Amino acid sequence: MKHSGNKVFLITGVSSGFGRAFAQAAARAGHTVVGTVRRESDIAAFEAIDPLRTLAVLLDVTNFDAIEGKVASILAKFGRIDVLVNNAGYGHEGILEESPLEAMRHQFDVNVFGSVAMIKAVLPGMRERRSGHIINLSSMAGYTPLAGIAYYAGSKFAVEGISGVLAKEVAPFGVKVTSLAPGSFRTDWAGRSMIRSERSIADYDPLFDPIRKARHDKSGKQAGDPALAAQALLELVDMENPPVHLLLGDDALSIVRKQLAALNDEIDAFEPLSRSTDASSTLS
């Protein structure tokens, strides 16, 4: 597929997984790609993708005070940021009762607050230029409650909600927003990138032990191909009217459709109780 025009991409978390695939595809398509990495040792490997089209920036998205300055330096060098891809993130696995609250804080710092901080730094320039596309990496877990990943699912539900609201707020300025919700892909999400809480309560064993085992056994063998997700992203940024929410993968489509159908059935089943809280007006 031919992609129109050179765009300046800013992609967070490009050392591996989706971020790496997105950066490679964008550079091959002729775009300029600025990617954030957390370790100096990752800079050379990223810029080796295409020395003329890629630039690594050392940044941890949880270092909120550093983000504005980094974005300002990118704008000073390239003049604009056309596409922000909030990809940096990780998964936390664990039964809620067993998982420390601090683990939830860090999950939200990376997956939610880091993304919002990036948006707030990039958005003024997009608004002033009346153009730009903000793409937030979500998950099918942002639609459906999957046992054993409460903190991760909560963070992705937040990303979905924030993306939907932001899309309405910035539409008058020509800025587009899309939340990408992948299903199971061959990334490190379920492998070395996942943080796992220790098990301690035997009552949860029948529910959770098979889930953890299945996730471990499936890691690296998922149907989803990050390179094909990257091609979908390139199509997305070429669209005049891109979707605000986009699922990626057969499993995401199937699981989310079942969840939405179940939710609709539950709403219908309890409709009388829902309606019972509106008092009829007696004013004449």
C-alpha positions as CSV (number, residue, x, y, z in Angstrom):
1,M,0.0,0.0,0.0
2,K,1.3,3.5,-0.8
3,H,1.2,6.0,2.0
4,S,0.8,9.7,1.5
5,G,3.3,12.3,2.6
6,N,6.1,12.3,5.1
7,K,4.9,12.5,8.7
8,V,6.7,13.0,11.9
9,F,5.9,10.2,14.3
10,L,6.6,10.2,18.1
11,I,6.3,6.6,19.4
12,T,6.8,5.7,23.0
13,G,8.4,2.5,24.0
14,V,10.2,1.4,20.8
15,S,12.7,-1.1,22.2
16,S,10.5,-4.1,21.5
17,G,7.0,-5.3,20.7
18,F,4.4,-3.1,19.1
19,G,6.5,0.0,19.4
20,R,9.4,-1.5,17.6
21,A,7.1,-2.9,14.8
22,F,5.3,0.5,14.5
23,A,8.6,2.3,14.2
24,Q,10.0,-0.1,11.6
25,A,6.9,0.1,9.4
26,A,6.7,3.9,9.6
27,A,10.4,4.4,8.7
28,R,10.0,1.9,5.8
29,A,7.0,3.9,4.6
30,G,9.2,7.1,4.4
31,H,8.1,8.7,7.6
32,T,10.4,10.3,10.3
33,V,10.2,8.4,13.6
34,V,11.2,9.7,17.0
35,G,11.1,6.8,19.5
36,T,11.5,6.9,23.3
37,V,13.7,4.4,25.0
38,R,14.4,4.0,28.8
39,R,18.0,2.8,28.5
40,E,20.9,4.4,26.7
41,S,22.0,0.9,25.5
42,D,18.8,0.8,23.4
43,I,19.5,4.0,21.5
44,A,21.9,2.7,18.8
45,A,19.8,-0.4,18.1
46,F,16.7,1.7,17.5
47,E,18.5,4.3,15.3
48,A,20.0,1.4,13.3
49,I,16.5,0.7,11.9
50,D,17.1,3.7,9.5
51,P,19.8,6.2,10.5
52,L,18.2,8.8,8.2
53,R,14.7,8.5,9.5
54,T,14.9,7.4,13.1
55,L,15.9,9.3,16.3
56,A,15.9,7.9,19.8
57,V,15.0,10.0,22.8
58,L,15.9,8.8,26.3
59,L,12.7,9.1,28.3
60,D,10.7,7.1,30.9
61,V,7.1,8.2,30.5
62,T,6.7,8.1,34.3
63,N,9.2,10.9,34.6
64,F,6.4,13.4,34.0
65,D,8.5,16.5,34.6
66,A,10.9,15.6,31.8
67,I,8.2,15.0,29.1
68,E,7.5,18.6,28.2
69,G,11.2,19.4,27.6
70,K,11.7,16.3,25.5
71,V,8.8,17.2,23.3
72,A,10.0,20.8,23.0
73,S,13.3,19.5,21.7
74,I,11.6,17.3,19.2
75,L,9.5,20.2,18.0
76,A,12.6,22.4,17.7
77,K,14.3,19.8,15.5
78,F,11.5,18.8,13.3
79,G,9.0,21.6,13.5
80,R,6.0,19.4,14.2
81,I,4.7,16.1,15.5
82,D,2.0,14.7,13.2
83,V,1.4,11.4,15.0
84,L,1.7,10.5,18.6
85,V,1.6,6.8,19.4
86,N,1.3,6.1,23.1
87,N,2.6,2.6,23.1
88,A,4.7,2.4,26.3
89,G,3.1,0.1,28.8
90,Y,3.2,-3.3,30.4
91,G,0.9,-5.9,31.9
92,H,0.3,-6.7,35.5
93,E,-1.0,-10.2,36.3
94,G,-2.5,-11.1,39.7
95,I,-5.6,-11.7,41.7
96,L,-6.8,-8.3,43.0
97,E,-6.8,-9.4,46.7
98,E,-3.3,-10.7,46.4
99,S,-1.8,-7.7,44.5
100,P,-0.3,-4.8,46.4
101,L,-1.8,-1.4,45.9
102,E,1.5,0.0,44.9
103,A,1.5,-2.3,41.9
104,M,-1.7,-0.7,40.8
105,R,-0.3,2.8,41.2
106,H,2.7,1.9,39.0
107,Q,0.5,0.2,36.4
108,F,-1.6,3.4,36.1
109,D,1.5,5.7,36.1
110,V,2.8,3.9,33.0
111,N,-0.3,3.0,31.1
112,V,-2.5,5.9,31.9
113,F,-0.7,8.9,33.4
114,G,2.3,8.5,31.1
115,S,0.0,8.5,28.1
116,V,-1.9,11.5,29.3
117,A,1.3,13.4,30.1
118,M,2.5,12.8,26.5
119,I,-0.8,13.9,25.1
120,K,-0.7,17.1,27.1
121,A,2.8,17.9,25.9
122,V,2.0,17.2,22.2
123,L,-1.5,18.5,21.9
124,P,-0.9,22.3,22.0
125,G,1.1,22.1,18.8
126,M,-1.4,19.9,17.1
127,R,-4.3,22.2,18.1
128,E,-2.5,25.2,16.9
129,R,-1.7,23.6,13.5
130,R,-5.2,22.2,13.3
131,S,-3.9,18.8,12.5
132,G,-2.5,15.7,14.1
133,H,-3.4,12.1,15.2
134,I,-3.1,10.7,18.7
135,I,-3.1,6.9,18.9
136,N,-3.3,5.3,22.3
137,L,-2.5,1.6,22.7
138,S,-5.3,0.0,24.7
139,S,-6.3,-3.7,24.8
140,M,-9.3,-6.0,24.4
141,A,-9.0,-6.0,28.2
142,G,-10.2,-2.4,28.1
143,Y,-13.6,-3.8,27.0
144,T,-14.0,-7.1,28.8
145,P,-13.2,-8.1,32.4
146,L,-10.6,-10.9,32.2
147,A,-9.9,-12.6,35.5
148,G,-6.4,-12.2,36.9
149,I,-5.5,-8.8,35.3
150,A,-7.6,-6.3,37.3
151,Y,-5.0,-3.6,37.4
152,Y,-4.1,-3.9,33.7
153,A,-7.7,-4.1,32.6
154,G,-8.5,-1.1,34.8
155,S,-5.8,0.9,33.1
156,K,-7.0,0.0,29.7
157,F,-10.6,0.8,30.5
158,A,-9.3,4.2,31.5
159,V,-7.4,4.6,28.2
160,E,-10.6,3.8,26.3
161,G,-12.6,6.3,28.2
162,I,-10.0,9.0,28.0
163,S,-9.6,8.5,24.3
164,G,-13.3,8.7,23.6
165,V,-13.6,12.0,25.6
166,L,-10.5,13.5,24.0
167,A,-11.7,12.7,20.5
168,K,-14.8,14.8,21.2
169,E,-12.8,17.7,22.7
170,V,-10.3,18.0,19.9
171,A,-12.4,17.2,16.8
172,P,-13.1,20.9,16.1
173,F,-9.4,21.5,15.7
174,G,-8.8,18.8,13.1
175,V,-7.0,16.5,15.6
176,K,-7.9,12.8,15.4
177,V,-7.8,10.3,18.3
178,T,-7.8,6.5,18.0
179,S,-7.6,3.9,20.7
180,L,-6.1,0.7,19.4
181,A,-7.2,-2.4,21.3
182,P,-5.2,-5.5,20.3
183,G,-6.1,-9.0,21.3
184,S,-3.3,-11.6,21.7
185,F,-0.2,-10.8,19.7
186,R,3.3,-12.2,19.6
187,T,4.9,-9.5,21.8
188,D,6.7,-9.8,25.2
189,W,3.5,-8.7,27.0
190,A,2.8,-12.1,28.5
191,G,6.5,-12.9,28.8
192,R,9.4,-10.9,30.2
193,S,7.4,-7.6,30.1
194,M,4.7,-8.8,32.5
195,I,4.8,-8.2,36.2
196,R,3.3,-11.0,38.2
197,S,2.1,-10.8,41.8
198,E,3.0,-13.7,44.1
199,R,0.2,-16.2,44.9
200,S,-0.8,-16.5,48.5
201,I,-4.5,-17.4,48.8
202,A,-5.4,-21.0,48.0
203,D,-9.1,-20.2,47.5
204,Y,-8.3,-18.7,44.1
205,D,-6.2,-21.6,42.8
206,P,-9.1,-23.3,40.9
207,L,-9.8,-20.1,39.0
208,F,-6.4,-18.6,38.5
209,D,-3.9,-21.4,38.2
210,P,-5.3,-22.6,34.8
211,I,-5.3,-18.9,33.6
212,R,-1.7,-18.3,34.5
213,K,-0.6,-21.6,32.9
214,A,-2.5,-21.0,29.7
215,R,-1.1,-17.5,29.4
216,H,2.4,-18.8,29.9
217,D,2.0,-21.7,27.5
218,K,0.6,-19.4,24.8
219,S,3.2,-16.7,25.0
220,G,5.1,-16.4,21.7
221,K,2.5,-18.5,19.9
222,Q,-0.3,-16.0,19.6
223,A,-2.0,-15.6,16.3
224,G,-1.5,-11.8,16.2
225,D,1.4,-10.5,14.2
226,P,2.9,-7.2,15.3
227,A,4.1,-6.5,11.8
228,L,0.5,-6.7,10.5
229,A,-0.7,-4.5,13.3
230,A,1.9,-1.9,12.2
231,Q,0.5,-2.0,8.7
232,A,-3.0,-1.4,10.2
233,L,-1.5,1.6,12.0
234,L,-0.2,3.0,8.7
235,E,-3.6,2.6,7.1
236,L,-5.1,4.3,10.1
237,V,-3.0,7.5,9.9
238,D,-3.8,7.8,6.2
239,M,-7.6,7.8,6.8
240,E,-9.5,11.0,6.5
241,N,-12.0,9.8,9.1
242,P,-10.3,7.2,11.3
243,P,-12.3,5.3,14.0
244,V,-12.0,6.4,17.6
245,H,-11.9,2.8,18.7
246,L,-10.3,0.0,16.7
247,L,-10.0,-3.7,17.7
248,L,-7.1,-5.7,16.3
249,G,-7.3,-9.5,15.9
250,D,-9.9,-12.2,15.6
251,D,-9.8,-13.0,19.3
252,A,-10.4,-9.3,20.2
253,L,-13.4,-9.2,17.9
254,S,-14.9,-12.4,19.2
255,I,-14.3,-11.7,22.9
256,V,-15.5,-8.1,22.8
257,R,-18.6,-8.9,20.8
258,K,-19.6,-11.5,23.4
259,Q,-19.0,-9.1,26.2
260,L,-21.0,-6.4,24.6
261,A,-23.9,-8.8,23.9
262,A,-23.8,-10.0,27.6
263,L,-23.8,-6.4,28.8
264,N,-26.8,-5.6,26.6
265,D,-28.6,-8.7,27.9
266,E,-27.9,-7.6,31.5
267,I,-29.1,-4.1,30.8
268,D,-32.4,-5.5,29.4
269,A,-32.9,-7.9,32.3
270,F,-32.7,-5.2,34.9
271,E,-34.3,-2.4,32.9
272,P,-37.3,-2.1,35.3
273,L,-35.0,-1.6,38.3
274,S,-32.9,1.0,36.3
275,R,-36.0,3.0,35.4
276,S,-37.4,2.8,39.0
277,T,-35.2,5.6,40.2
278,D,-36.7,8.4,38.1
279,A,-39.5,10.0,40.1
280,S,-42.5,11.2,38.1
281,S,-42.9,15.0,38.1
282,T,-45.9,16.2,40.1
283,L,-45.4,19.9,39.2
284,S,-48.4,21.5,37.5
